[in-house]
Amino acid sequence: MMIIKALLVAALLGSSSLSMAYDFKCIHEKDTVPPLDQQADQWFQQARALSQKRPADWSKVAELYQQAVEKGHWKAMHNLAELYLRGDGVTRDTNKAIDLYLKMTQLQVPLGYYDMSVMTQRGVGVIQSDKEAMLFLIKAADLGTPQAQTRIGYIYIYDKKNYPVGLGYLKCAEKQDYADAAYKLGSYYEVVDENYPVSMHYYQRAAALGEPKGAMEIKKVFEKGLHDYSKNLNLAKAYDDISSRFYKKPDLRLPNLAKDLPLPPHPIQGYHADKDINWKPTGRDDDY
């Protein structure tokens, strides 16, 4: 079975002209995924709601996902595969998980290529191969998967030292509301570029998207007065409270965070170290 799957993997990769090219083009996942059947999506949403209850009826969740899968619902394929990997509501079966991931790739679903990258990197259900895992990852990024774009962006920045391409990947993922990409942008601008107000912007963006580490970074800055910012214990406590809320409610999102708890300009760099000290954010996509 593993040999058959390895051959299918090779066929999928061989049919793609994949390379870590430097002419990066930002593609969003929503523009490449296949449409979802409405009935299947209703079953998927029911399964999602049931999965969040405690205790969850995993057998019913798996049944609903399977119904959706039979109508080509790629999100249900991804979630059902996870159930097979964990053995929740179904008998644990790595081969069935791989089958679902491969079906996603056959449908040209970006997330399926990312899933196969993870499995191939780990050698779970298929032959382990760093090269093929990277090819799957690149294909996923090219089709717009923010998880893959974030991973490749990180590689370009910290392994290849190609900052423009790496930032292009990370910013593309962040524009898809992917919290980890926003957090990694915050880290880059803090540690590598030392553009502290831009770093704070992305940490705040990560927090708004549900990443508690983003809130904690802001809390730390104003609690300790780091990077020449003045201490602001009220602001530090507010972001500490936000971080705690995320741990209690992981699905929480705060789209108005920048307006509700605005950050002050940096005393030297203003709101952007590469712009005039009097520049202020306009709210446009190209501000940062």
C-alpha positions in Angstrom: 0.0 0.0 0.0 2.8 2.4 0.9 4.5 1.7 -2.5 1.3 2.4 -4.4 0.9 5.7 -2.5 4.6 6.6 -3.2 4.0 6.1 -6.9 0.9 8.3 -6.8 2.9 11.0 -4.9 5.6 10.9 -7.6 3.0 11.2 -10.3 1.4 14.2 -8.7 4.8 15.9 -8.2 6.1 15.0 -11.6 3.1 16.7 -13.2 4.0 20.0 -11.6 6.6 22.5 -12.7 7.7 23.2 -9.2 10.7 25.4 -8.2 11.5 27.8 -5.5 11.4 30.7 -8.0 12.2 34.2 -7.0 9.4 35.8 -9.0 6.9 35.4 -6.2 3.3 36.1 -7.0 0.8 36.4 -4.2 -2.1 34.0 -4.6 -5.0 33.7 -2.2 -6.5 30.3 -1.4 -10.1 31.5 -1.8 -9.3 32.1 -5.5 -8.1 28.6 -6.2 -10.2 26.2 -4.1 -13.0 24.3 -5.8 -16.6 25.3 -4.9 -18.4 23.5 -2.2 -21.7 21.6 -2.6 -24.4 23.4 -0.4 -25.9 20.2 1.1 -22.4 18.9 1.8 -21.5 22.2 3.5 -24.5 21.9 5.8 -23.4 18.5 6.9 -19.9 19.9 7.4 -21.1 22.8 9.5 -23.2 20.4 11.6 -20.2 18.2 12.2 -18.0 21.2 13.1 -20.6 22.3 15.7 -20.8 18.8 17.2 -17.1 18.6 17.4 -16.9 21.6 19.6 -19.2 20.2 22.2 -17.9 18.4 25.2 -18.1 15.5 25.3 -18.2 15.4 21.5 -20.1 12.7 19.7 -17.2 11.8 17.4 -19.0 8.9 15.7 -21.7 11.3 14.5 -19.1 13.9 13.6 -17.3 11.3 11.4 -20.6 10.2 9.8 -21.5 13.7 8.8 -18.0 14.4 7.5 -18.2 11.2 5.4 -21.5 12.3 3.9 -19.9 15.6 2.9 -16.8 13.8 1.5 -19.0 11.8 -0.8 -20.2 15.1 -2.3 -16.6 16.3 -2.8 -16.4 18.6 0.2 -12.6 19.2 0.6 -12.8 20.7 4.1 -14.6 17.6 5.3 -11.9 15.5 3.7 -9.3 17.3 5.7 -11.2 17.0 9.0 -12.1 13.4 8.4 -8.5 12.6 7.7 -7.6 14.1 11.1 -10.2 11.9 12.8 -8.5 8.8 11.1 -5.1 9.9 12.3 -6.4 10.4 15.9 -8.9 7.5 16.0 -11.8 9.8 17.1 -15.2 8.3 16.0 -13.5 5.9 13.6 -10.8 3.2 13.8 -7.4 4.8 13.6 -6.2 4.3 10.0 -3.3 6.3 8.5 -3.9 4.9 5.1 -7.4 6.3 4.9 -6.1 9.7 6.0 -3.5 9.6 3.2 -6.2 8.6 0.7 -8.3 11.6 1.7 -5.3 13.9 1.4 -4.4 12.5 -2.0 -8.0 12.9 -3.1 -7.7 16.6 -2.2 -4.6 17.0 -4.3 -6.3 15.3 -7.2 -9.0 18.0 -6.9 -6.3 20.6 -6.8 -7.1 21.7 -3.3 -4.2 23.8 -1.9 -4.6 22.5 1.7 -4.3 18.9 0.4 -0.8 19.6 -0.9 0.1 21.1 2.5 -1.3 18.1 4.3 0.8 15.8 2.1 3.9 17.9 2.7 3.5 17.4 6.5 2.9 13.6 6.1 5.8 13.2 3.6 8.2 15.2 5.8 7.3 12.9 8.8 7.2 9.7 6.7 3.7 8.9 8.0 1.8 6.6 5.6 4.2 7.4 2.7 7.9 7.1 2.2 9.8 9.9 4.0 11.3 12.5 1.7 12.4 16.0 2.5 12.6 16.8 -1.2 9.1 15.7 -2.0 7.8 17.3 1.2 9.3 20.6 0.0 7.7 20.2 -3.5 4.3 19.6 -1.9 4.9 22.7 0.3 5.8 24.9 -2.7 2.7 23.6 -4.7 0.5 24.4 -1.7 2.0 27.9 -1.4 1.6 28.5 -5.1 -2.1 27.6 -4.8 -2.5 30.1 -1.9 -2.4 28.0 1.3 -1.4 30.5 4.0 0.2 27.7 6.2 2.5 26.8 3.3 3.3 30.4 2.4 4.2 31.1 6.1 6.5 28.1 6.2 8.3 29.0 3.0 8.5 32.6 3.9 10.3 31.6 7.1 12.7 29.4 5.1 13.5 32.3 2.7 14.2 34.7 5.5 16.1 32.6 8.0 17.7 29.9 5.9 18.2 31.6 2.5 18.5 35.2 3.8 16.4 36.3 0.9 14.3 38.8 2.8 12.2 40.3 0.0 10.8 37.0 -1.2 10.4 35.7 2.4 8.5 38.8 3.3 6.4 38.5 0.2 5.2 35.0 1.3 4.6 36.1 4.9 2.6 39.2 3.9 0.6 37.2 1.4 -0.4 34.8 4.1 -1.1 37.6 6.6 -3.5 39.2 4.1 -5.5 36.0 4.3 -6.0 36.6 8.0 -3.4 33.9 9.0 -2.4 34.7 12.6 0.9 32.9 12.6 2.1 34.8 9.5 1.3 38.1 11.3 3.2 36.9 14.4 6.3 35.9 12.3 6.2 39.3 10.6 6.2 40.9 14.0 9.2 38.8 15.0 11.1 39.7 11.8 10.6 43.4 12.1 11.6 43.3 15.8 14.7 41.1 15.6 16.0 41.4 12.0 14.9 44.8 10.8 14.6 46.5 14.2 11.6 48.5 12.8 9.8 48.5 16.1 6.5 50.2 15.3 6.0 47.9 12.3 6.8 45.0 14.5 4.2 46.2 17.0 1.7 46.6 14.2 2.0 42.9 13.2 2.0 41.7 16.8 -1.3 43.6 17.2 -2.6 42.1 14.0 -1.7 38.6 15.2 -3.5 39.3 18.5 -6.6 40.5 16.6 -6.5 37.2 14.6 -6.5 35.1 17.8 -2.8 34.6 18.5 -2.2 35.1 22.2 1.6 35.3 21.7 1.0 38.6 19.7 -0.8 40.1 22.7 2.0 38.9 25.1 4.7 40.5 23.0 2.9 43.9 23.2 2.3 43.4 27.0 6.0 42.7 27.5 7.1 45.8 25.6 4.9 48.2 27.6 5.4 46.4 30.9 9.2 46.6 30.7 9.6 49.7 28.4 11.5 47.8 25.7 12.9 49.3 22.5 12.7 52.9 23.8 9.0 52.7 24.3 7.8 54.3 27.5 6.3 52.0 30.1 2.5 51.9 30.1 1.2 49.4 32.7 -2.4 50.0 31.8 -1.8 49.1 28.2 0.3 46.1 29.3 -2.5 44.8 31.5 -5.0 45.3 28.8 -3.0 43.1 26.4 -2.3 40.6 29.1 -6.0 40.3 29.7 -6.6 39.7 26.0 -4.0 36.9 25.9 -5.8 35.2 28.8 -9.1 35.5 27.0 -7.6 33.7 24.0 -6.5 30.8 26.1 -10.0 30.4 27.5 -11.7 30.9 24.2 -9.4 29.9 21.3 -12.0 30.9 18.6 -12.1 34.5 19.8 -11.3 37.1 17.2 -10.9 40.9 17.8 -11.2 42.7 14.4 -11.5 46.1 16.1 -8.5 45.7 18.3 -6.4 48.4 16.7 -9.2 50.9 17.2 -10.2 49.7 20.7 -6.6 49.5 22.1 -4.4 51.7 19.8 -0.7 51.6 20.2 1.3 54.8 20.6 4.0 55.8 18.1 7.6 54.9 18.8 9.4 57.9 20.3 12.1 57.8 17.6 10.7 55.8 14.7 7.1 57.0 14.8 4.6 54.6 13.3 7.1 53.3 10.7 10.9 53.6 10.8 11.1 53.8 7.0 8.7 56.7 6.7 8.6 60.3 7.8 8.3 60.8 11.6 5.0 62.5 11.1 3.5 59.7 9.0 0.4 58.0 10.4 -1.4 54.8 9.3 -4.2 55.5 6.8 -5.8 52.1 7.1 -4.9 51.2 3.5 -3.5 47.8 2.6 -0.2 49.2 1.6 0.5 51.0 4.9 2.8 48.2 6.0 
